[in-house]
Amino acid sequence: MSESGFVSAKHCPICEGETKVYDSRAKEDGQILRYRECLKCGAKYITNESFSRFVYRKEIKIGWKMK
């Protein structure tokens, strides 16, 4: 995690490893859902990206299966 406490969507929020996007979907309200998977630990999560005239906002939802 960076000094600001923010983890980039390109990096896993669990282990900070590199991730890949394995699916993207546009929503009717203009937001983009990107389904990501960590290449290091295998965690899967969704980023919800939205654009406006002045602000770019990204939310991260984390989910993984316990074995």
mmJSON file of the N, C-alpha and C atoms, coordinates in Angstrom:
{"data_MODEL":{"atom_site":{
"group_PDB":["ATOM","ATOM","ATOM","ATOM","ATOM","ATOM","ATOM","ATOM","ATOM","ATOM","ATOM","ATOM","ATOM","ATOM","ATOM","ATOM","ATOM","ATOM","ATOM","ATOM","ATOM","ATOM","ATOM","ATOM","ATOM","ATOM","ATOM","ATOM","ATOM","ATOM","ATOM","ATOM","ATOM","ATOM","ATOM","ATOM","ATOM","ATOM","ATOM","ATOM","ATOM","ATOM","ATOM","ATOM","ATOM","ATOM","ATOM","ATOM","ATOM","ATOM","ATOM","ATOM","ATOM","ATOM","ATOM","ATOM","ATOM","ATOM","ATOM","ATOM","ATOM","ATOM","ATOM","ATOM","ATOM","ATOM","ATOM","ATOM","ATOM","ATOM","ATOM","ATOM","ATOM","ATOM","ATOM","ATOM","ATOM","ATOM","ATOM","ATOM","ATOM","ATOM","ATOM","ATOM","ATOM","ATOM","ATOM","ATOM","ATOM","ATOM","ATOM","ATOM","ATOM","ATOM","ATOM","ATOM","ATOM","ATOM","ATOM","ATOM","ATOM","ATOM","ATOM","ATOM","ATOM","ATOM","ATOM","ATOM","ATOM","ATOM","ATOM","ATOM","ATOM","ATOM","ATOM","ATOM","ATOM","ATOM","ATOM","ATOM","ATOM","ATOM","ATOM","ATOM","ATOM","ATOM","ATOM","ATOM","ATOM","ATOM","ATOM","ATOM","ATOM","ATOM","ATOM","ATOM","ATOM","ATOM","ATOM","ATOM","ATOM","ATOM","ATOM","ATOM","ATOM","ATOM","ATOM","ATOM","ATOM","ATOM","ATOM","ATOM","ATOM","ATOM","ATOM","ATOM","ATOM","ATOM","ATOM","ATOM","ATOM","ATOM","ATOM","ATOM","ATOM","ATOM","ATOM","ATOM","ATOM","ATOM","ATOM","ATOM","ATOM","ATOM","ATOM","ATOM","ATOM","ATOM","ATOM","ATOM","ATOM","ATOM","ATOM","ATOM","ATOM","ATOM","ATOM","ATOM","ATOM","ATOM","ATOM","ATOM","ATOM","ATOM","ATOM","ATOM","ATOM","ATOM","ATOM","ATOM","ATOM"],
"id":[1,2,3,4,5,6,7,8,9,10,11,12,13,14,15,16,17,18,19,20,21,22,23,24,25,26,27,28,29,30,31,32,33,34,35,36,37,38,39,40,41,42,43,44,45,46,47,48,49,50,51,52,53,54,55,56,57,58,59,60,61,62,63,64,65,66,67,68,69,70,71,72,73,74,75,76,77,78,79,80,81,82,83,84,85,86,87,88,89,90,91,92,93,94,95,96,97,98,99,100,101,102,103,104,105,106,107,108,109,110,111,112,113,114,115,116,117,118,119,120,121,122,123,124,125,126,127,128,129,130,131,132,133,134,135,136,137,138,139,140,141,142,143,144,145,146,147,148,149,150,151,152,153,154,155,156,157,158,159,160,161,162,163,164,165,166,167,168,169,170,171,172,173,174,175,176,177,178,179,180,181,182,183,184,185,186,187,188,189,190,191,192,193,194,195,196,197,198,199,200,201],
"type_symbol":["N","C","C","N","C","C","N","C","C","N","C","C","N","C","C","N","C","C","N","C","C","N","C","C","N","C","C","N","C","C","N","C","C","N","C","C","N","C","C","N","C","C","N","C","C","N","C","C","N","C","C","N","C","C","N","C","C","N","C","C","N","C","C","N","C","C","N","C","C","N","C","C","N","C","C","N","C","C","N","C","C","N","C","C","N","C","C","N","C","C","N","C","C","N","C","C","N","C","C","N","C","C","N","C","C","N","C","C","N","C","C","N","C","C","N","C","C","N","C","C","N","C","C","N","C","C","N","C","C","N","C","C","N","C","C","N","C","C","N","C","C","N","C","C","N","C","C","N","C","C","N","C","C","N","C","C","N","C","C","N","C","C","N","C","C","N","C","C","N","C","C","N","C","C","N","C","C","N","C","C","N","C","C","N","C","C","N","C","C","N","C","C","N","C","C","N","C","C","N","C","C"],
"label_atom_id":["N","CA","C","N","CA","C","N","CA","C","N","CA","C","N","CA","C","N","CA","C","N","CA","C","N","CA","C","N","CA","C","N","CA","C","N","CA","C","N","CA","C","N","CA","C","N","CA","C","N","CA","C","N","CA","C","N","CA","C","N","CA","C","N","CA","C","N","CA","C","N","CA","C","N","CA","C","N","CA","C","N","CA","C","N","CA","C","N","CA","C","N","CA","C","N","CA","C","N","CA","C","N","CA","C","N","CA","C","N","CA","C","N","CA","C","N","CA","C","N","CA","C","N","CA","C","N","CA","C","N","CA","C","N","CA","C","N","CA","C","N","CA","C","N","CA","C","N","CA","C","N","CA","C","N","CA","C","N","CA","C","N","CA","C","N","CA","C","N","CA","C","N","CA","C","N","CA","C","N","CA","C","N","CA","C","N","CA","C","N","CA","C","N","CA","C","N","CA","C","N","CA","C","N","CA","C","N","CA","C","N","CA","C","N","CA","C","N","CA","C","N","CA","C","N","CA","C","N","CA","C","N","CA","C"],
"label_alt_id":[null,null,null,null,null,null,null,null,null,null,null,null,null,null,null,null,null,null,null,null,null,null,null,null,null,null,null,null,null,null,null,null,null,null,null,null,null,null,null,null,null,null,null,null,null,null,null,null,null,null,null,null,null,null,null,null,null,null,null,null,null,null,null,null,null,null,null,null,null,null,null,null,null,null,null,null,null,null,null,null,null,null,null,null,null,null,null,null,null,null,null,null,null,null,null,null,null,null,null,null,null,null,null,null,null,null,null,null,null,null,null,null,null,null,null,null,null,null,null,null,null,null,null,null,null,null,null,null,null,null,null,null,null,null,null,null,null,null,null,null,null,null,null,null,null,null,null,null,null,null,null,null,null,null,null,null,null,null,null,null,null,null,null,null,null,null,null,null,null,null,null,null,null,null,null,null,null,null,null,null,null,null,null,null,null,null,null,null,null,null,null,null,null,null,null,null,null,null,null,null,null],
"label_comp_id":["MET","MET","MET","SER","SER","SER","GLU","GLU","GLU","SER","SER","SER","GLY","GLY","GLY","PHE","PHE","PHE","VAL","VAL","VAL","SER","SER","SER","ALA","ALA","ALA","LYS","LYS","LYS","HIS","HIS","HIS","CYS","CYS","CYS","PRO","PRO","PRO","ILE","ILE","ILE","CYS","CYS","CYS","GLU","GLU","GLU","GLY","GLY","GLY","GLU","GLU","GLU","THR","THR","THR","LYS","LYS","LYS","VAL","VAL","VAL","TYR","TYR","TYR","ASP","ASP","ASP","SER","SER","SER","ARG","ARG","ARG","ALA","ALA","ALA","LYS","LYS","LYS","GLU","GLU","GLU","ASP","ASP","ASP","GLY","GLY","GLY","GLN","GLN","GLN","ILE","ILE","ILE","LEU","LEU","LEU","ARG","ARG","ARG","TYR","TYR","TYR","ARG","ARG","ARG","GLU","GLU","GLU","CYS","CYS","CYS","LEU","LEU","LEU","LYS","LYS","LYS","CYS","CYS","CYS","GLY","GLY","GLY","ALA","ALA","ALA","LYS","LYS","LYS","TYR","TYR","TYR","ILE","ILE","ILE","THR","THR","THR","ASN","ASN","ASN","GLU","GLU","GLU","SER","SER","SER","PHE","PHE","PHE","SER","SER","SER","ARG","ARG","ARG","PHE","PHE","PHE","VAL","VAL","VAL","TYR","TYR","TYR","ARG","ARG","ARG","LYS","LYS","LYS","GLU","GLU","GLU","ILE","ILE","ILE","LYS","LYS","LYS","ILE","ILE","ILE","GLY","GLY","GLY","TRP","TRP","TRP","LYS","LYS","LYS","MET","MET","MET","LYS","LYS","LYS"],
"label_asym_id":["A","A","A","A","A","A","A","A","A","A","A","A","A","A","A","A","A","A","A","A","A","A","A","A","A","A","A","A","A","A","A","A","A","A","A","A","A","A","A","A","A","A","A","A","A","A","A","A","A","A","A","A","A","A","A","A","A","A","A","A","A","A","A","A","A","A","A","A","A","A","A","A","A","A","A","A","A","A","A","A","A","A","A","A","A","A","A","A","A","A","A","A","A","A","A","A","A","A","A","A","A","A","A","A","A","A","A","A","A","A","A","A","A","A","A","A","A","A","A","A","A","A","A","A","A","A","A","A","A","A","A","A","A","A","A","A","A","A","A","A","A","A","A","A","A","A","A","A","A","A","A","A","A","A","A","A","A","A","A","A","A","A","A","A","A","A","A","A","A","A","A","A","A","A","A","A","A","A","A","A","A","A","A","A","A","A","A","A","A","A","A","A","A","A","A","A","A","A","A","A","A"],
"label_entity_id":["1","1","1","1","1","1","1","1","1","1","1","1","1","1","1","1","1","1","1","1","1","1","1","1","1","1","1","1","1","1","1","1","1","1","1","1","1","1","1","1","1","1","1","1","1","1","1","1","1","1","1","1","1","1","1","1","1","1","1","1","1","1","1","1","1","1","1","1","1","1","1","1","1","1","1","1","1","1","1","1","1","1","1","1","1","1","1","1","1","1","1","1","1","1","1","1","1","1","1","1","1","1","1","1","1","1","1","1","1","1","1","1","1","1","1","1","1","1","1","1","1","1","1","1","1","1","1","1","1","1","1","1","1","1","1","1","1","1","1","1","1","1","1","1","1","1","1","1","1","1","1","1","1","1","1","1","1","1","1","1","1","1","1","1","1","1","1","1","1","1","1","1","1","1","1","1","1","1","1","1","1","1","1","1","1","1","1","1","1","1","1","1","1","1","1","1","1","1","1","1","1"],
"label_seq_id":[1,1,1,2,2,2,3,3,3,4,4,4,5,5,5,6,6,6,7,7,7,8,8,8,9,9,9,10,10,10,11,11,11,12,12,12,13,13,13,14,14,14,15,15,15,16,16,16,17,17,17,18,18,18,19,19,19,20,20,20,21,21,21,22,22,22,23,23,23,24,24,24,25,25,25,26,26,26,27,27,27,28,28,28,29,29,29,30,30,30,31,31,31,32,32,32,33,33,33,34,34,34,35,35,35,36,36,36,37,37,37,38,38,38,39,39,39,40,40,40,41,41,41,42,42,42,43,43,43,44,44,44,45,45,45,46,46,46,47,47,47,48,48,48,49,49,49,50,50,50,51,51,51,52,52,52,53,53,53,54,54,54,55,55,55,56,56,56,57,57,57,58,58,58,59,59,59,60,60,60,61,61,61,62,62,62,63,63,63,64,64,64,65,65,65,66,66,66,67,67,67],
"pdbx_PDB_ins_code":[null,null,null,null,null,null,null,null,null,null,null,null,null,null,null,null,null,null,null,null,null,null,null,null,null,null,null,null,null,null,null,null,null,null,null,null,null,null,null,null,null,null,null,null,null,null,null,null,null,null,null,null,null,null,null,null,null,null,null,null,null,null,null,null,null,null,null,null,null,null,null,null,null,null,null,null,null,null,null,null,null,null,null,null,null,null,null,null,null,null,null,null,null,null,null,null,null,null,null,null,null,null,null,null,null,null,null,null,null,null,null,null,null,null,null,null,null,null,null,null,null,null,null,null,null,null,null,null,null,null,null,null,null,null,null,null,null,null,null,null,null,null,null,null,null,null,null,null,null,null,null,null,null,null,null,null,null,null,null,null,null,null,null,null,null,null,null,null,null,null,null,null,null,null,null,null,null,null,null,null,null,null,null,null,null,null,null,null,null,null,null,null,null,null,null,null,null,null,null,null,null],
"Cartn_x":[0.849,0.0,0.897,0.485,1.3,1.211,2.017,2.017,0.665,-0.085,-1.402,-2.47,-2.139,-3.11,-3.94,-3.645,-4.393,-3.648,-4.375,-3.801,-4.358,-3.505,-3.928,-4.755,-5.73,-6.549,-5.718,-4.59,-3.718,-2.929,-2.962,-2.255,-3.253,-3.004,-3.89,-3.983,-5.195,-5.34,-4.925,-4.71,-4.317,-2.8,-2.182,-0.733,0.062,-0.626,-0.034,0.666,0.319,0.861,0.196,0.771,0.196,-1.106,-2.049,-3.331,-3.587,-4.567,-5.017,-6.532,-7.045,-8.483,-8.936,-9.909,-10.391,-11.797,-12.45,-13.752,-14.038,-14.674,-15.111,-16.53,-17.336,-18.722,-19.115,-19.774,-20.277,-21.692,-21.955,-23.287,-24.045,-25.363,-26.202,-25.902,-25.439,-25.176,-23.783,-23.068,-21.767,-20.593,-20.858,-19.775,-19.243,-18.02,-17.399,-17.015,-17.476,-17.08,-15.934,-14.829,-13.696,-13.453,-13.472,-13.232,-11.741,-11.07,-9.618,-9.217,-8.044,-7.49,-6.01,-5.574,-4.17,-3.351,-2.245,-1.368,-0.495,-0.387,0.472,-0.301,-1.416,-2.128,-3.454,-3.917,-5.14,-6.425,-6.337,-7.538,-8.275,-9.603,-10.413,-11.177,-11.277,-12.035,-12.566,-13.48,-14.138,-13.815,-13.452,-13.322,-14.501,-15.059,-16.191,-15.667,-15.479,-14.878,-15.946,-15.899,-16.846,-16.121,-16.636,-16.041,-17.083,-16.649,-17.512,-16.686,-17.277,-16.582,-15.338,-15.371,-14.276,-13.542,-14.194,-13.625,-13.625,-12.542,-12.452,-12.484,-13.424,-13.593,-13.532,-12.88,-12.754,-13.02,-13.91,-14.192,-13.728,-13.238,-12.767,-13.573,-14.109,-14.798,-13.956,-13.646,-12.778,-13.616,-13.325,-14.0,-13.103,-13.122,-12.339,-12.998,-12.685,-13.259,-12.29,-12.816,-11.995,-11.99,-10.84,-10.742,-10.635],
"Cartn_y":[-1.17,0.0,1.236,2.256,3.462,4.267,5.31,6.156,6.802,7.063,7.693,6.693,5.384,4.367,3.889,4.367,4.01,2.933,1.929,0.872,1.042,1.074,1.21,0.002,0.214,-0.894,-1.872,-1.421,-2.306,-3.233,-2.972,-3.805,-4.402,-5.62,-6.339,-5.632,-5.421,-4.789,-5.698,-6.987,-7.929,-8.08,-8.379,-8.635,-7.614,-6.681,-5.638,-6.188,-7.418,-8.003,-7.408,-7.683,-7.213,-7.97,-7.313,-7.929,-7.889,-8.692,-8.65,-8.487,-7.829,-7.682,-8.857,-9.623,-10.753,-10.539,-9.414,-9.065,-7.606,-6.925,-5.537,-5.421,-4.653,-4.454,-3.003,-2.422,-1.064,-1.12,-0.257,-0.162,0.956,0.957,1.959,3.383,3.546,4.889,5.405,4.689,5.148,4.606,3.879,3.296,2.044,1.681,0.484,-0.44,-1.677,-2.69,-3.48,-3.572,-4.369,-5.485,-6.709,-7.876,-8.192,-8.177,-8.337,-9.549,-10.102,-11.235,-10.974,-11.233,-11.052,-12.199,-11.855,-12.87,-13.535,-12.912,-13.446,-14.358,-13.852,-14.642,-15.221,-14.812,-15.359,-14.702,-13.655,-12.977,-12.335,-12.344,-11.71,-10.554,-9.465,-8.321,-7.527,-6.605,-5.803,-4.341,-3.63,-2.18,-1.564,-0.538,0.185,1.563,1.809,3.048,3.962,5.215,6.175,7.464,8.116,9.349,10.461,11.615,12.786,13.905,15.04,16.153,16.573,16.461,16.954,15.876,14.738,13.747,12.356,11.657,10.241,9.483,8.575,7.878,6.38,5.691,4.247,3.623,2.634,1.892,0.461,-0.135,-1.514,-2.376,-3.488,-4.466,-5.725,-6.243,-7.407,-8.633,-9.712,-10.978,-12.136,-13.16,-14.346,-15.548,-16.703,-17.952,-18.575,-19.01,-19.713,-21.189,-21.802,-23.224,-24.047],
"Cartn_z":[0.0,0.0,0.0,-0.719,-0.805,0.484,0.568,1.762,2.006,0.934,1.078,1.516,1.517,1.892,0.712,-0.495,-1.696,-2.463,-2.91,-3.741,-5.152,-6.141,-7.528,-7.931,-8.807,-9.29,-10.106,-10.628,-11.389,-10.479,-9.182,-8.21,-7.231,-6.842,-5.929,-4.584,-4.064,-2.758,-1.599,-1.876,-0.836,-0.768,-1.92,-1.912,-2.734,-3.39,-4.23,-5.471,-5.874,-7.1,-8.328,-9.487,-10.746,-11.019,-11.714,-12.031,-13.521,-13.939,-15.328,-15.336,-16.359,-16.553,-17.391,-16.873,-17.643,-18.178,-17.817,-18.382,-18.082,-19.005,-18.815,-19.327,-18.595,-19.002,-18.763,-19.765,-19.637,-19.062,-18.099,-17.517,-18.227,-18.079,-18.742,-18.286,-17.052,-16.525,-16.89,-17.773,-18.232,-17.435,-16.367,-15.57,-16.266,-15.932,-16.491,-15.34,-15.409,-14.432,-15.04,-14.322,-14.791,-13.774,-14.259,-13.42,-13.516,-12.373,-12.347,-11.517,-11.845,-11.105,-10.856,-9.631,-9.272,-9.853,-10.497,-11.081,-10.022,-8.849,-7.782,-6.82,-6.246,-5.23,-5.722,-6.92,-7.481,-6.996,-6.176,-5.69,-6.855,-6.791,-7.823,-7.203,-7.959,-7.486,-8.663,-8.374,-9.395,-9.152,-10.214,-10.112,-10.835,-10.239,-10.804,-11.164,-12.445,-12.902,-13.485,-13.106,-13.648,-14.011,-15.014,-15.496,-15.41,-15.045,-15.116,-15.728,-15.853,-16.488,-15.72,-14.394,-13.571,-12.785,-12.546,-11.627,-12.262,-12.063,-12.417,-11.101,-10.944,-9.668,-9.887,-8.98,-9.086,-7.723,-7.682,-6.456,-6.656,-5.604,-5.681,-4.718,-5.241,-4.414,-4.44,-3.27,-3.171,-2.835,-3.534,-3.226,-3.611,-2.827,-3.153,-2.515,-3.029,-2.508,-1.522,-0.401,0.603,0.222,0.249,-0.08,1.177],
"occupancy":[1.0,1.0,1.0,1.0,1.0,1.0,1.0,1.0,1.0,1.0,1.0,1.0,1.0,1.0,1.0,1.0,1.0,1.0,1.0,1.0,1.0,1.0,1.0,1.0,1.0,1.0,1.0,1.0,1.0,1.0,1.0,1.0,1.0,1.0,1.0,1.0,1.0,1.0,1.0,1.0,1.0,1.0,1.0,1.0,1.0,1.0,1.0,1.0,1.0,1.0,1.0,1.0,1.0,1.0,1.0,1.0,1.0,1.0,1.0,1.0,1.0,1.0,1.0,1.0,1.0,1.0,1.0,1.0,1.0,1.0,1.0,1.0,1.0,1.0,1.0,1.0,1.0,1.0,1.0,1.0,1.0,1.0,1.0,1.0,1.0,1.0,1.0,1.0,1.0,1.0,1.0,1.0,1.0,1.0,1.0,1.0,1.0,1.0,1.0,1.0,1.0,1.0,1.0,1.0,1.0,1.0,1.0,1.0,1.0,1.0,1.0,1.0,1.0,1.0,1.0,1.0,1.0,1.0,1.0,1.0,1.0,1.0,1.0,1.0,1.0,1.0,1.0,1.0,1.0,1.0,1.0,1.0,1.0,1.0,1.0,1.0,1.0,1.0,1.0,1.0,1.0,1.0,1.0,1.0,1.0,1.0,1.0,1.0,1.0,1.0,1.0,1.0,1.0,1.0,1.0,1.0,1.0,1.0,1.0,1.0,1.0,1.0,1.0,1.0,1.0,1.0,1.0,1.0,1.0,1.0,1.0,1.0,1.0,1.0,1.0,1.0,1.0,1.0,1.0,1.0,1.0,1.0,1.0,1.0,1.0,1.0,1.0,1.0,1.0,1.0,1.0,1.0,1.0,1.0,1.0,1.0,1.0,1.0,1.0,1.0,1.0],
"B_iso_or_equiv":[0.0,0.0,0.0,0.0,0.0,0.0,0.0,0.0,0.0,0.0,0.0,0.0,0.0,0.0,0.0,0.0,0.0,0.0,0.0,0.0,0.0,0.0,0.0,0.0,0.0,0.0,0.0,0.0,0.0,0.0,0.0,0.0,0.0,0.0,0.0,0.0,0.0,0.0,0.0,0.0,0.0,0.0,0.0,0.0,0.0,0.0,0.0,0.0,0.0,0.0,0.0,0.0,0.0,0.0,0.0,0.0,0.0,0.0,0.0,0.0,0.0,0.0,0.0,0.0,0.0,0.0,0.0,0.0,0.0,0.0,0.0,0.0,0.0,0.0,0.0,0.0,0.0,0.0,0.0,0.0,0.0,0.0,0.0,0.0,0.0,0.0,0.0,0.0,0.0,0.0,0.0,0.0,0.0,0.0,0.0,0.0,0.0,0.0,0.0,0.0,0.0,0.0,0.0,0.0,0.0,0.0,0.0,0.0,0.0,0.0,0.0,0.0,0.0,0.0,0.0,0.0,0.0,0.0,0.0,0.0,0.0,0.0,0.0,0.0,0.0,0.0,0.0,0.0,0.0,0.0,0.0,0.0,0.0,0.0,0.0,0.0,0.0,0.0,0.0,0.0,0.0,0.0,0.0,0.0,0.0,0.0,0.0,0.0,0.0,0.0,0.0,0.0,0.0,0.0,0.0,0.0,0.0,0.0,0.0,0.0,0.0,0.0,0.0,0.0,0.0,0.0,0.0,0.0,0.0,0.0,0.0,0.0,0.0,0.0,0.0,0.0,0.0,0.0,0.0,0.0,0.0,0.0,0.0,0.0,0.0,0.0,0.0,0.0,0.0,0.0,0.0,0.0,0.0,0.0,0.0,0.0,0.0,0.0,0.0,0.0,0.0],
"pdbx_formal_charge":[null,null,null,null,null,null,null,null,null,null,null,null,null,null,null,null,null,null,null,null,null,null,null,null,null,null,null,null,null,null,null,null,null,null,null,null,null,null,null,null,null,null,null,null,null,null,null,null,null,null,null,null,null,null,null,null,null,null,null,null,null,null,null,null,null,null,null,null,null,null,null,null,null,null,null,null,null,null,null,null,null,null,null,null,null,null,null,null,null,null,null,null,null,null,null,null,null,null,null,null,null,null,null,null,null,null,null,null,null,null,null,null,null,null,null,null,null,null,null,null,null,null,null,null,null,null,null,null,null,null,null,null,null,null,null,null,null,null,null,null,null,null,null,null,null,null,null,null,null,null,null,null,null,null,null,null,null,null,null,null,null,null,null,null,null,null,null,null,null,null,null,null,null,null,null,null,null,null,null,null,null,null,null,null,null,null,null,null,null,null,null,null,null,null,null,null,null,null,null,null,null],
"auth_seq_id":[1,1,1,2,2,2,3,3,3,4,4,4,5,5,5,6,6,6,7,7,7,8,8,8,9,9,9,10,10,10,11,11,11,12,12,12,13,13,13,14,14,14,15,15,15,16,16,16,17,17,17,18,18,18,19,19,19,20,20,20,21,21,21,22,22,22,23,23,23,24,24,24,25,25,25,26,26,26,27,27,27,28,28,28,29,29,29,30,30,30,31,31,31,32,32,32,33,33,33,34,34,34,35,35,35,36,36,36,37,37,37,38,38,38,39,39,39,40,40,40,41,41,41,42,42,42,43,43,43,44,44,44,45,45,45,46,46,46,47,47,47,48,48,48,49,49,49,50,50,50,51,51,51,52,52,52,53,53,53,54,54,54,55,55,55,56,56,56,57,57,57,58,58,58,59,59,59,60,60,60,61,61,61,62,62,62,63,63,63,64,64,64,65,65,65,66,66,66,67,67,67],
"auth_comp_id":["MET","MET","MET","SER","SER","SER","GLU","GLU","GLU","SER","SER","SER","GLY","GLY","GLY","PHE","PHE","PHE","VAL","VAL","VAL","SER","SER","SER","ALA","ALA","ALA","LYS","LYS","LYS","HIS","HIS","HIS","CYS","CYS","CYS","PRO","PRO","PRO","ILE","ILE","ILE","CYS","CYS","CYS","GLU","GLU","GLU","GLY","GLY","GLY","GLU","GLU","GLU","THR","THR","THR","LYS","LYS","LYS","VAL","VAL","VAL","TYR","TYR","TYR","ASP","ASP","ASP","SER","SER","SER","ARG","ARG","ARG","ALA","ALA","ALA","LYS","LYS","LYS","GLU","GLU","GLU","ASP","ASP","ASP","GLY","GLY","GLY","GLN","GLN","GLN","ILE","ILE","ILE","LEU","LEU","LEU","ARG","ARG","ARG","TYR","TYR","TYR","ARG","ARG","ARG","GLU","GLU","GLU","CYS","CYS","CYS","LEU","LEU","LEU","LYS","LYS","LYS","CYS","CYS","CYS","GLY","GLY","GLY","ALA","ALA","ALA","LYS","LYS","LYS","TYR","TYR","TYR","ILE","ILE","ILE","THR","THR","THR","ASN","ASN","ASN","GLU","GLU","GLU","SER","SER","SER","PHE","PHE","PHE","SER","SER","SER","ARG","ARG","ARG","PHE","PHE","PHE","VAL","VAL","VAL","TYR","TYR","TYR","ARG","ARG","ARG","LYS","LYS","LYS","GLU","GLU","GLU","ILE","ILE","ILE","LYS","LYS","LYS","ILE","ILE","ILE","GLY","GLY","GLY","TRP","TRP","TRP","LYS","LYS","LYS","MET","MET","MET","LYS","LYS","LYS"],
"auth_asym_id":["A","A","A","A","A","A","A","A","A","A","A","A","A","A","A","A","A","A","A","A","A","A","A","A","A","A","A","A","A","A","A","A","A","A","A","A","A","A","A","A","A","A","A","A","A","A","A","A","A","A","A","A","A","A","A","A","A","A","A","A","A","A","A","A","A","A","A","A","A","A","A","A","A","A","A","A","A","A","A","A","A","A","A","A","A","A","A","A","A","A","A","A","A","A","A","A","A","A","A","A","A","A","A","A","A","A","A","A","A","A","A","A","A","A","A","A","A","A","A","A","A","A","A","A","A","A","A","A","A","A","A","A","A","A","A","A","A","A","A","A","A","A","A","A","A","A","A","A","A","A","A","A","A","A","A","A","A","A","A","A","A","A","A","A","A","A","A","A","A","A","A","A","A","A","A","A","A","A","A","A","A","A","A","A","A","A","A","A","A","A","A","A","A","A","A","A","A","A","A","A","A"],
"auth_atom_id":["N","CA","C","N","CA","C","N","CA","C","N","CA","C","N","CA","C","N","CA","C","N","CA","C","N","CA","C","N","CA","C","N","CA","C","N","CA","C","N","CA","C","N","CA","C","N","CA","C","N","CA","C","N","CA","C","N","CA","C","N","CA","C","N","CA","C","N","CA","C","N","CA","C","N","CA","C","N","CA","C","N","CA","C","N","CA","C","N","CA","C","N","CA","C","N","CA","C","N","CA","C","N","CA","C","N","CA","C","N","CA","C","N","CA","C","N","CA","C","N","CA","C","N","CA","C","N","CA","C","N","CA","C","N","CA","C","N","CA","C","N","CA","C","N","CA","C","N","CA","C","N","CA","C","N","CA","C","N","CA","C","N","CA","C","N","CA","C","N","CA","C","N","CA","C","N","CA","C","N","CA","C","N","CA","C","N","CA","C","N","CA","C","N","CA","C","N","CA","C","N","CA","C","N","CA","C","N","CA","C","N","CA","C","N","CA","C","N","CA","C","N","CA","C","N","CA","C","N","CA","C","N","CA","C"],
"pdbx_PDB_model_num":[1,1,1,1,1,1,1,1,1,1,1,1,1,1,1,1,1,1,1,1,1,1,1,1,1,1,1,1,1,1,1,1,1,1,1,1,1,1,1,1,1,1,1,1,1,1,1,1,1,1,1,1,1,1,1,1,1,1,1,1,1,1,1,1,1,1,1,1,1,1,1,1,1,1,1,1,1,1,1,1,1,1,1,1,1,1,1,1,1,1,1,1,1,1,1,1,1,1,1,1,1,1,1,1,1,1,1,1,1,1,1,1,1,1,1,1,1,1,1,1,1,1,1,1,1,1,1,1,1,1,1,1,1,1,1,1,1,1,1,1,1,1,1,1,1,1,1,1,1,1,1,1,1,1,1,1,1,1,1,1,1,1,1,1,1,1,1,1,1,1,1,1,1,1,1,1,1,1,1,1,1,1,1,1,1,1,1,1,1,1,1,1,1,1,1,1,1,1,1,1,1]
}}}
